[in-house]
Amino acid sequence: MRTTIDAAGRLVVPKAVREAMGLQPGKAVDVVYVDGRIEIEVAPALTHVESDGGLPRIVADEALPPLTDRAVRDTVESTRR
């Protein structure tokens, strides 16, 4: 898909790409320049480790959408292909 960069340096990500990546307004992304191309990835959630004397656990620093059974199944299936 072709898009353009405006005078302020902004790039419009086409709707089909945003939908495929699950991008919503306000969603953080990482942008890097690698081997002559621009790569855009959804930024990983920031986390920290907590421990209350038992096993340590990883806790997100921000509210995240709930992890559903469907999302887990879809992810497992996509890795099998």
N, C-alpha and C positions, 0 to 999 in steps of 0.2 A: 504494500500500500504506500502510496506517495502522500506526503504532507509537506508543509512549508514551515519555515521559522520566521516569526514576525520581527519587526524592528527592535523589540525589546529582548530578543533572544529566546522567546518562548516557542515551544514546539507543541503542536496539537497531536496528541496520541489518538489515532482513529478509534471510533466507538467499538468496532469489532475486536480490536486489540485490548482495549480497556476491559471489555466484557470477558474475553478469554483469560485475562490475568486476574480478574476479580478486583479491578481497581475502582475505588470510589473516591469522591472528593475528600481531600484531607488525608488520604492514605499515604504513608511514607514510602518512598522508593529510593533505591540506590542507582546512581547513574555513573558509569565508568566508560572510559575510552580504551578499547583493547584492539590491537592489531588492525587499526584503521576503521573501526566501527564503534558505534555507541551502543552500549548494552544497558537495558533498564530491567531491574529486578525489584520485586517487592522486598522492602527492607525487613530484616528479621526483627522479631519482637525483642525488646530489651528485657533482660531478666536478671535476677539475682538468686543466690542460694540461701535458703533458710534452714536452720536446724534447731529443734527444740529438745535436744538430747537424744533423739532417735536418729533415724536415717535422714540425711540431708534431702531437700527437695528444691526443685527449681520453680520459682514464682515469677510470673510476668509483672513488669513494672507498670503496665497499663492494662485497661480492661480489654479483653479479647473476646471475640464471638465464641459461643459455646462449641465444643467439639462434638459433632453428632455422629451417630453410627453410620449414617449415609456417607459423611465425609471420609471416615476411616475406610469404609468399603471401597469408595471411589479411588482413594489413594492407593490402597493395596492392589486393586485391579489395574490401575495405570502403571504400576511398577512391574506387573507380570507381563506386559505387552512388549 
